[in-house]
Each structure stands twice: as C-alpha cells, then as structure tokens.
Amino acid sequence: AASDVYKRQAMMVQQNPKAYVNLGIVNMQQKDYSEAVKNFRKAVKLDKYNSKAYSLWASCLSEIGDYEGSVEVYEMAKKYDPRNPEIYLNWAISLAKFDKKDDAEEKFKNAASLDPTNPVIPLLWGVLLFERKKYKEAISKFSHSALYSADKYDVSYYTALCYLKMGNNEQAVKYASTAKECRPEMTEPYLILGEAYMLSLIHI
C-alpha cells in the first residue's frame, strides 16, 4: 500500500520532511486526519518553513472541526510563504466548511490573483457563489475556469444549474447538453434538461 511505502521512506529518511508530507497526504486520502496531522507536525519540526505541510495540516484541522486551530496554522503557512496560491485555496475551502463565506470569497480572490490560470480556483469559487445564490457572479467564475480547463463537465453543469435557478431555461438546456456530451454517463445533466423542458412547457 502507498502508506506502507511512505512509512518505510519516513523511517529510512527521518530527516526528510518531504517523506512526512507524503505520508500525511496518504493519511488524508484515507481520511485518517489525526494521523495526518502527526506527520505534518513532524515535517514542520524538521523544516519550519514548509508551507505545504502547514497548509495541509490546517486543512486536516478543518476536516475534524477545529476552526480556531486551522486558522492559526493557515496563518503560519502564509507567514512563511505569502505568495503560495495553494495556501489561500485550501484556506478558502476550509472557511467554506465553517460557513465563513465572506472570508472564503476573500481567500479565493487572493488565490486567483496569485494563480489566474488555475481552473480549479474559479470553479470552486463559483460553486460557493452558486450556494450563495449569486448566480451571475458564479457564471462569470465558471466561464473563467472554462478558459483553462481541459474537462468542461463541471463548469458546464454548474453553469446550467445557475441558468436554471435564474429561470433562463434555454441557456440551462444549452449548458446541460454540453455537460451531457462531456460525460454521458452522468445523470445530473439529464435531470436539468428534464426540469428545463418541463418549465418551458409550463410557460408556453
């Protein structure tokens, strides 16, 4: 297993913070956040400037519901690497989990300014805006994400949802159809198409 490989790596190279970061990532994938935190702490003990370890450590704390702890660790990550967009992206995701939506938007803004061609940042920012019923702003973010994303499914699907919520059934059908073409096995675009067609019939 990957975790066994990284455990052996960490044991063999006990002064290598990267080994502990990699092991912590495997722990996160297994949803063993407490163990991940232990490994990220070992990494920063060896390298106190390791912003990736701090950022992932903070993300783990948010997963287990420790808001104050996550903020404190994200602040340390920012202190050592203030121009790393991944820190602000992870921070935004954590803030959204704690329903700190205004703060999350600000962190997405920070991340986007540092990495404007990363399609993930505007996509997740757009999802947050969608959840806040800011549909026009969300569509703008999805459009930006589409410029740099090879896979257009998510941006098309969420754009279709926005238009459906706004009552623009024609545009909802257009983007749901695009999403369906991208991933025909997914059922969600078909549901949007069905709802949009029904609403169109009602308003005829």
HELIX and SHEET records of a PDB file:
HELIX    1   1 ALA A    2  MET A   12  1                                  11    
HELIX    2   2 PRO A   17  GLN A   29  1                                  13    
HELIX    3   3 TYR A   33  LEU A   46  1                                  14    
HELIX    4   4 SER A   51  GLU A   63  1                                  13    
HELIX    5   5 TYR A   67  TYR A   80  1                                  14    
HELIX    6   6 PRO A   85  LYS A   97  1                                  13    
HELIX    7   7 LYS A  101  LEU A  114  1                                  14    
HELIX    8   8 VAL A  120  GLU A  131  1                                  12    
HELIX    9   9 TYR A  135  TYR A  148  1                                  14    
HELIX   10  10 TYR A  153  MET A  166  1                                  14    
HELIX   11  11 ASN A  169  CYS A  182  1                                  14    
HELIX   12  12 GLU A  188  ILE A  202  1                                  15    
END                                                                             
